[in-house]
Amino acid sequence: MSTVTTAMLREQFDAGLTTRTDFTIDQPVHAYGAVDHAVWQQLYERQAKLLPGRVCDAFLDGLDALDMDAHRVPEFARLNEKLAATTGWQIVAVPGLVPDDVFFNHLAERRFPATWWMRRPDQLDYLQEPDCFHDVFGHVPLLANPVFGDFMQAYGIAGQTAQKLDALPLLARLYWYTVEFGLMRHGDGLRIYGAGIVSSRGETEFSLSSGKPNRLAFDLARVMQTRYRIDTFQETYFVIDDFTQLFDAMRADLPALFAELAGAPGFAASDVTAADHCIALPA
Ligand SMILES: [Fe+2]
């Protein structure tokens, strides 16, 4: 496990960069060295080999539509030309994690904040913080999908509401169990779409094949009540039917739901109740 902290990363990677008030920077494309490009290529090729048959079709369609470079850290400006022509989303470079309000404001305006720096070669399999590979390879292909793109914008707007109502932990769980670690039905089987899985070789296999985790049908209130762990593979995955189900979930009366769940005890990451709809792995 890496012991790199946010402060260390900021010091290491921010040097000389001008950060705007919305936490964006110009992607410092000339700062990438041969090692950064080699790490990108290694991770990209590893996942590109593993993902067909395991990731949802929309992800591979997005990868194609964006013509993402397999050999070099992509230039965000080039990806943005392709995104502009599909869903109108844009990637903005940031030094790392940004404050919640800044993050939601970007999403609400169809801007995805992507960390510009690449992990080191000794961090291929685990990193505490999102880096450029996680943010760009993991998240950006689905931004080329119209329904998922609309959901992400709706999520940003919901985030602005949740902040005003002091309900951020509830909404953060939705992001965690969908955008980061979501599974989707595919015929009789399952596919991954969450960026935390898509950008991780180990969790790509674990989430689809291991008998250990629970796989529960998506239910907005249940997801919002479920705590999560950041130190292991997931103990529970929530399974959506399709992205329309996610988008429709954002049409719920969120202030009423936040109020209803405010005093609820919640669930541990490993809990399963009689009310849950468990989904078995295909035989
Ligand atoms: Fe992420």
Boltz pocket constraint, residues with backbone or C-beta under 6 A from the ligand:
constraints:
  - pocket:
      binder: B
      contacts: [[A, 130], [A, 134], [A, 135], [A, 138], [A, 139], [A, 179], [A, 180], [A, 195], [A, 196]]
      max_distance: 6.0
